[in-house]
Amino acid sequence: MAYTPVVGKSIRRQLEDREEEILSPHACLNKNSAGRMRVEEDDGCDIRMPFARDRDRITHSKTFRRLKHKTQVF
């Protein structure tokens, strides 16, 4: 399945459309995110979605990097 970007749509809208096409109907989509318990500052990037922001926060954390050469951590 080749992905071809649509001209005229925002990058975020393209990512949301692709997410709906690829993921299971039972998946939790970014647009259905419940948000945060604490309000976060807007980083000015409207392209990154909530789950991508969470993933990046985990993978770049010091705690996760310490597990780098341990078993079952990619």
C-alpha positions in Angstrom: 0.0 0.0 0.0 1.7 3.1 -1.2 1.1 6.4 0.5 0.7 9.5 -1.7 0.3 12.8 0.0 -2.6 15.0 -1.0 -1.7 18.5 -2.0 -3.7 21.2 -0.1 -4.1 19.3 3.1 -2.2 20.1 6.2 0.5 17.6 7.3 -1.4 16.9 10.5 -4.6 16.2 8.6 -2.7 13.8 6.3 -1.3 12.0 9.4 -4.8 11.7 10.9 -6.3 10.3 7.7 -3.5 7.8 7.4 -3.9 6.8 11.0 -7.6 6.1 10.3 -6.8 4.0 7.2 -4.1 1.9 8.7 -5.1 1.3 12.4 -7.6 -1.2 13.6 -11.2 0.0 14.3 -10.4 -0.9 18.0 -7.3 1.3 18.2 -7.2 4.4 20.2 -6.8 7.3 17.7 -5.0 10.5 18.4 -8.2 12.5 17.8 -9.9 10.5 20.6 -7.1 11.3 23.1 -8.4 12.3 26.6 -5.7 14.8 27.0 -3.5 15.5 30.0 -4.1 15.7 33.7 -2.0 18.8 33.8 -2.0 21.4 31.1 1.2 21.6 29.1 2.7 24.5 27.3 2.1 24.5 23.6 5.4 23.8 21.9 4.3 25.6 18.7 4.4 22.5 16.6 0.9 21.6 15.4 2.2 18.6 13.4 3.1 16.3 16.3 0.2 14.4 17.7 -0.3 13.5 21.4 0.9 9.9 21.2 3.9 10.9 19.1 4.8 13.5 21.8 4.5 10.8 24.5 6.5 8.3 22.6 9.3 10.8 22.1 9.2 11.8 25.7 9.7 8.1 26.8 12.4 7.1 24.3 14.5 10.2 25.0 14.2 10.0 28.7 17.4 9.3 30.8 15.7 6.3 32.5 14.9 4.6 29.2 18.4 5.2 27.8 19.9 3.5 30.8 18.2 0.3 29.7 19.7 0.5 26.2 21.9 -2.5 26.4 19.6 -4.6 28.6 17.4 -7.5 27.4 14.1 -6.8 25.6 14.6 -3.0 25.2 14.8 -1.8 21.7 
